[in-house]
Structures are given as C-alpha cells and as structure tokens.
Amino acid sequence: MLSLELKLGRILLYSLTLAVIVSGAPADTHATTDATVSSSAEPSTPTDPFASDDANPILWSPDSHTIPEAVRGPYGGSVLRPQNVAIDKENADMLAPPTTDHGDMPNAKWPIGLSHNRLQTGGWARQQNIQSMPIATQIAGVNMRLDAGAVRELHWHGTAEWGYIMKGSVQITSINQNGQNFLSTIGPGDVWYFPAGMPHSIQATNESVDGAEFILVFDDGSFSEDSTFLLTDWLSHVPKEVLAKNFQVPMSAFDRIPSEELYIYPAASSPDEKQLPVSAGGTIPDSYTYPFSKTSFTPLSGGSFKILDSSTFPASKTIAAAEVIVEPGAMRELHWHPTQDEWSFFLEGTGRMTIYAAQSNARTFDFKAGDIGYVPASNGHYIENTGNTTLRFLEVFRSDRYQDIGLQQWLALIPAQLVQEHLGLSAETLAHLNKTKQTVVGPV
C-alpha cells in the first residue's frame, strides 16, 4: 500500500498543478457574455458546480519507457500484482482513465490480433462479431489475406459484404438473379459490395508477390465466416445422382469434386478480364466495385476526409463509409451519428476516443492500427490523434447514406443565448463557434 506521506505528496503536487493551470488561464469573461448575449441581471450561483479544469491528457504512449501505474493525480495506486506491461502501455485510458469517465458501458474496442486465425494453404482469415464484442450488434468484420493468385472460393452470404483493400490487388467475379455477370480488378484503397445472397469469388492478382490483404464488413453483428455458403461444401453434400440429373451429365463427371470445402486455395494466376463469358442478360448495371482510391479527400484544418455511400456507389445499398485522416495534435470533432452504429477500423497511427452514452456514462478507449472500435447510434464521441504520426481509420455504417451531426455546428446554428445559458460561454467564445461542420479540427 502507498504510505500516507506519499499519498499526501501526490495530492499536494496535483493541487499545485491545477493552481498553475488556473492561474495561467484567461480572465473570466462571463460578465461580457451576459452584457452582450442577455439583458438579464448578473447570473446567480450556478445550479451545479463548474466542471474541473483538469486537462485529463493521455498519460503515456505504447512506446513510453515507463512502467504504467493505475494513478492519475491523487487517485489510484501502484499495481502490486503481476502486470501485463505491454497491454497496459497500449491502454493508458483503461488503466488510468480520465476523471471525466463515469458510470459503466460495454467494451467498445477489439484488437483484430486477438481473434483466432484460420490458416489455409493460400492465406488466412480472422473475424470479429458479437462473440468477441457483444456491443457490435449491427456490423461484423473479417480481416483476410490471400497469397498471390490464391482464391477465396466461390460462395455467398445471407448478409451483404463490403470490402476495402489495404494492400495488393484482387479480381472479383459475380452474377445476379437476372443472370447478368460481373468481373473487375481493383487495388489498394478501392471497395467492393455484394448484396446479400449474390454469389462471388475473390482472387489476389500477381501484381504483388505478397498477394493481397483486405477488410470485409458484413451488415449483421452476428455474422460468422463459418456460416458462409460455399460451392464445394454444398456439392460435397448432394448425392451424385442428383448432381448428374441437375447438370444433365454422367455421374462420373463429378468424380473429382472435393470431399470438403476449399475455403481458400492457391492458384497460378487470375484470369484475364476478357475471359468473362458473354451473358444474354449482359453485365450487372450497377458496378459491384468502386475506385475509392481515386476519390479526392476534402482538406480540413486537422486532416482530411472522404465519404462513400449509395449517392456515389449505387450498388452499396446497406453500407456507407468514410475514410478519415487526422494529423498529429488534431482530432475528429465531437459528433454523433443519428440513427446508425459506427464500426471503425484503424489503418495506421494511434488515437483515443471517449464515448458518451447518456445518463452520465462515458468511457475512454485507446486505439492503434489493427484495432476495431464501435459506437452505438447517437452516442457522442470524438477521436483524437495521440501520436506523432498520421492517424487514419475507416468509419463504417449499416446504412445507404452517411450522416453525422457536429457539436460545434449545432451550437453555432441555434440562438446564442440558449448556448450561453447552458454552458456559460463568453461572447467571444460564442462568436468563435463555426457554422460550418469541421469534421477534423487542428490543434489550438
């Protein structure tokens, strides 16, 4: 246990720190605000005490040369039991949460590296669904790797599938219920979408000796890769007499079908696009792929941002997404999504996010590349870059359109007196509120 002297010392140090912060702050401007915004008399004693001036920064980074402790100012104490230092370094706001965290809420972070990996000849796949993160009821994800030329076998799902390529290039094939077919080759940063029940395949090209790696998103949190409908699995469970009758060929034609599913298998190379058979129905009219890598980012004060939904990718009826870049010291602004949960995948960098879940419930999570985050609909949140490099991530939603509401724009577009009465902001601060959605804001 900490000695009494050490505890008193920490309390004194914490009090001195707050005193320095307060003494260096600008003079209070409530009187100016009242005179400008309202003609009422001087405000009476507030109903509730003012919020703490504690900045509540993240206390260490994953590469810090320190042993993390469960201590923030005068609160907490050292860790006496055996400690997983590597885990604690990656989760500073779990071990020593900001004092603004309160109440309880489900875990909203899942490192994909903790998912069991299915290894195949030709690649691998690992998934996240409600089994690993129960809060994620609307969306599930899969991280898949294919060697050069390897194939994710012909299959379909009971849910829609949305894919984002992180490295390499792939060729996909499909048909729809009208007998229209489709074949396309896409590369890093590009996207595909298959409606529920539409059969398809994915094959890594030989463009890179490393093959391809991508993220798959499914519009149902209970989705499992193990429930995929696979061509080889199906035919191995149909009597050969039935197969012969269906295809009008001798039973011997099926002597070499696999006895169990292939799932992923190696192949020499992807076929040339010119080899797509001609269909009497033609090709699928709304492309199942979109060159998202060629969509320009919108530059912002703290980074950049681009959106992909059915307004630009008509085939994507149930998945909308955004790719977000946040520079060091900047943040994805305080905001919420009105009706749809957010599934996030972190592509590079480090960041932290506090989720506000109403009724004074708030919790902060730390993220790095390869982590998945989840925010229920209407829950307020932000994502702050806590590192020295670019933070880049995907926001994905079970919706045909992307929607969000920025806190600052909301406050700027309603009567100033309402805002002042709620938050006690000065006239100068009220005038500073931006009526344009900021999305990603730079450091002050």
N, C-alpha and C positions, 0 to 999 in steps of 0.2 A: 504493500500500500504506500501511497505518497505521504511523506511526512507533512505535518501541519505547517512547518516553515516553508516547504516547497509550494504547497497549495497557496499560502498567503502571498508568497513571492509572485506566483503566476497571476493572482488576482490583481496585485499592485501593478505588475507590468501591463496587463490587459487594460486597466483603468487609465494608466498613463498614455497608452497608445491611442485610446479613444479620445482622450483630452487633446492630444496633438491634432487628431483629425478634425475635431470640432473647432479648435482654435484657428485652424487654417482654412475653415470653410468661409464662404461669402457671408456677409451680414444678412440677417433675416429680412425678407422683403415682403412679409405678409401685409404690412400696413399699406405699401404701394399697391399691392394687388387689390386690397379692399377698396382703396380710393378709386382705382381705375375700373375694376370689374363690378363693384357693387356700391350702392349708396348707403348701405346699412351701417350701423354703428360698429365700433371695434368688436372683433369676434370675442365671444366669451370663452371660458375654459373649454377645451375640446372634450367631446363625449368620451373619447378613448385617448390614451397617451400616444405621443408621436412614436413612429417606428424607429428602431435602433439605427444609429449612424454607422454601425459595423459594416464594412465593405464586403465581408464574407468571401474573400477570394479563395480559389483553389489553393491548397497548402503545399502540394508537391506535385511533381510530374512523374510519369513512368520511368524516366531516366535519371531521376534525382539520386544523388549519392547520400542517401539518408535512410534510416530505419523508420518507417511510418509509425506514428503513435495515434491513438484514439484521443487526441487532445485538440481542442480549439479554444484558445484563450483560457479562461478559468475553468472550462468544462472538460469533463472526461478524465482520463488517466492512462498510464502506460499499459502496454499489452504484456501480461505476465505469462500467458500460456504459449505453447509453440505457435509460431506465426508463419503464415504463407506470405512472405515479404513481397514476392512478385505480384501476387493478386492484389495485395493492399496498395502497392505502388500504382497499379492501374485503376484503382477505385478509391481515390482520395476522398471523394464526397460521400462514399459509403462509410469508411472508417471514421472520418472526421467531418460529418455533414455540416453545411452552413446552418447558422442558427435560424434561418428563415424556413428550413424544412420543418414539417409539423405533421402530426397525425400518422396515418398509415395508408398505403396504397400498394397494389401488386407490383411485382418486379416488372420493369419495362425495358430490360436490356438482356440480350442473349448474344454472347460471342459465338460465331458460327464454328470456331475452333473447338467448342465443347460438344458439338454434335457428332454422333457416331458416323464414321465414314464407311461407305460401301465401296470396296475396291474391286475393280473388274479388269480384265485384260483389255486395255484400251482407254482406261480412265477411271473416274471415281465420282461419287455424289454424296452429299450430306445435306440434311434438311433441318428446318425449324418450323414447328407448328405448335398447336396448343398443348401438345405433350411437353414441350420444353419451355414454352412461355404462355401460360394459360390466359393472360390478358389479351393475347393476339387472336381474337375471335374471327376477324374478317379476312385476314390475309396470312398465308404461309409462304415460306421461301425455300429455295433449293440452290445450293452452290454446286456447280458441276464442271468437271474438267474432262476434255476429250483429247487424246493424243492425235497427232497429225493423221488425218484420214479416218480416224475412228468414228463410229456411228452410234448415236442413241437410237435404238431400233424403232421401227415403225410402231406407233402407239397412238392412244388418245386418252383424254381425261374426262371426268364428269364435271370439271371446272374449266374455266378459261385459263390460258397460260400466257404470261407476258415475260419476255426475255430481254436482258441487257448484256451486251458483250463487253467484258473487261479486257480481254487480251485475245489476239488471233482473229480469225475469221471463220464463219460457218456457212454451209449451204443448207437451206431448209426446203422441204417439199410438203405439199398438202393437196387435198381436194376438198370440195364442199358437197353439200347434199344435192346440188344440181349437176354434179359430175364435172364441174369446172376445176381445172388443176392449177398448180402454182409451184414455181421454183425460183429461189432467189439466193444470192450470196451477199452477205453483209459483214462489216468489220467492227473494230473497237468503237464503243460509244453508240452503236446502232441498236435498234429494238425490233422485236417481232411480237406478234399477238396471234394466238389461235383461239377462236371461240370454243366454248365447251362442246365436246363430242366430235370436233373436227380432227381427223387422223393426220399425223405428220411425222416427219423424221428430222433429225439434226445431225449434221456431219461436219467435223472440223476439216478445213481445207489443208493443203500442204504449203500454204503461203508462209507459214512459220513452222520451223522444226519442233517448236514447243506445242503445236496444236492450238487449242482454244480453251478459255475458261469464261464462264458466264454465270449470271444470276437469273434464276427463274422465280417468278412471282405468281401465285395462284389465288383466286378471289374467294377463298374459303379457308379459315384458320384451321379447320380440321383435316385439310388435305394431307395425304401421305403418298410419297413416291411408291410405296409398297402396294397402293391400290390402283396403280396405273393399268390400263387395258393394253396388253402387249400382243402383237401379232403372233409371235412364236408361242407364247404361253397359251393363247386361245386355241391355235390349231393343234397343239400337242394334247389338248383335252377334248378334241372332236373325233368320233370314230372315223377311221379312214374310209369306210364305205360311204359315209355322209360327205366327206371331202370329195370323193370321186364323183358322186352324184351331183354335188353343187357345181363343180368346175367342168363336168362332162368329160373326164379323162379317166384312164385306168388308175386303180389304187396304187400301182407301182410308181406313179408319178410323184408320190409323197413319201417314198422310202427314205429320203434324206432330210426330212424336216427334223429340227431339233426336238429332243425329248423334254426340254425345259426352256425357259425364257433365255434370250441372249442379253437383254437389257442394254449393255454397252459391248461393242465388239470392234476389233481392229479391222481396218480395210485398207486397200492400197491407196486409193485416192478418191476424191469426189468427182462425180460425172460432170461432163461439160453441160452447160445450161442448154445447149442446142439439142441435147438428147431428151428433153421433156416431150413425152408423147403428145401428139395432137389430139385434142378432145373436141367432139362435136359441139359441146357446150361452150368451148372457148376457155379462157383463163379466168380466174377469180377477179372480179371487177375492182374490189377494194383490196389493195395490196395488204398482205399479212406482214410486211416488213416496212420499216421507216428509217431513213438515213438520219437519225437523230444527231449523229456526229457532225453533220453539216449545218445543223440549226445554230444560228449565232446566239451567243449569250448576251443578255442585257447587262451592260456595265452598271454597277451601283457603287455607292461610296465605300462599301466594305467588302466588295467582291463582285459576283455576277450570278446570273440566274436564267434558266430557260425551262419552259413548260412543254409537255407533250400530252395531249388528250385528244378526244374524238373530233375536236374542231380542226385539227391538222392531220390526225391519223384516224380516218373514219372507221377503220376496222376495229379499233380498240374501244369497244362498247362498255366494258366493265372495269377498265384500269386507266387511271390518269396518273401522271408523274411529273416531277420536276427534278432537275439536276442543279445543285446549289454549290457554289464556291464561296468560301468565307476566308478572307485573308487574316494573317496573324493580328490579334488585337481586336478584330471585328466580330460581329455576331449576326445570326439570323434573328431578325427582330422579334419582340414579344408579339405573339399572334395566336390564333386558333383556327381550326377548320370546322365549319358549322355543322356538317352532318356526317362526315366520314372519318374513320380512324386513319391515322398516319402510320405507315410501315416505313422505316428508314433503314438504309444500308450505307454504312460508312466505307467509302472507297479509299480515302487517304487522309492523314492528319489525325489530330486529337481534338476533342471538344467535350463540353459538358452541357447538359440540358436539365432544367428544372421543370417538372410537370406540376401544374396547379389543377387539382381535381375537385374544387369546390369544398365547402364546409371546412375550411382551414387545412385541408390535406394538401401537402406539397412534398415532393421528393426529388433529389438531385442525383443524376447518373452521369458517369464519365464514359466516353466512347473513344475508340480508336479504329483504324482500318480493320475490316472484317467483322465488326460488331453490327448487330441489328437492334434498332430501337422501335418502340411502339407507343403511340399516344392516342388514347380514346378520343372520339369526336367531341368537340367543344372544349376540351381541356386546354387551358392556356399553357404556352411553353415558349422557349427560345432555345437556340443552340449557339454557344459561344466557342470560338476558336481559342483553345488554351495552350496551343503550342507555338513553335517558331516557324512552322511551315504551313502551306495551304491546307485547309480543311475542305474536303469535297465529299458530298453524300447525295443519295437519292431520297426523295420523298415520294412514296407510292400510295395510291388510294383506290379503294373499290368504288369507282365512280366513272362516268363518262366525261366529266369535266373537273378541272382543277379549281378549287375555291379556298380562299383564306381571308381572314379579317385581321388587319394590322391594328394593334392597340393605339399607336400614335395617330394614325389617320382617323380612327373613330373619335378620339378625344379632340382632334383638330376640327372636326366637322359637326360638332354639337355646340350649343351655347356655352361660351367660356365660363359664365357664372356657375353653371352646373358642375363643371370640372373643378373650379376653384372651391366650391362648397364641399366637394368630395375629398379633394387631395390637398387643399391649402396651397396650391401653387402660386407663385408670384406672377404679376402681369408680364414680366419679361419672359418667364418660362412659358406661359400660355401663348405669347406671341411667337415663340420659337417653335411651337408644335407644327409639324409639316402636314399639309393636307394631301400630299401625295404618298401613296404606300411606299415605304422604304425597302422592305423585304430583307436586305442585308445592309446593316449600318456599320460605318467605320468607327475606329476608336475616337474618343473625345479628344 
